[in-house]
Amino acid sequence: MRCDICGKKGVRTHKVVRTYGKGKEILIIENIPVVTCPHCGESYLEADTLHEIERIKLHKKSFAVKRAIPVADFVTA
């Protein structure tokens, strides 16, 4: 596979977690494939991945599973 930015071969795909929204409207999406190029250092999402993220966000009630998560507040001393 070639990098969409620099055109060199050898890009790698890895999975990440991203959050969308905030407060009670927050949505966490796991296992999002991100393409990273070892040559130019760019990381990007492919178009089909972006479309799927938008579909998940639009229909989050049918995709999401509610989980309790710990939340910490960063306070400077």
SULGI-V186985 format. One line per field, one symbol per residue. phi: phi as a letter, one per 20 degrees, with the letter a starting at -180 (. if undefined). A space follows every 10 residues. Layout:
phi = ???
This chain:
phi = .dffednefo fcdcecdcdc nbmfefcdde mffdecdfed nfcbdfgfff ffffffffdf fedfdfcecf cddecee
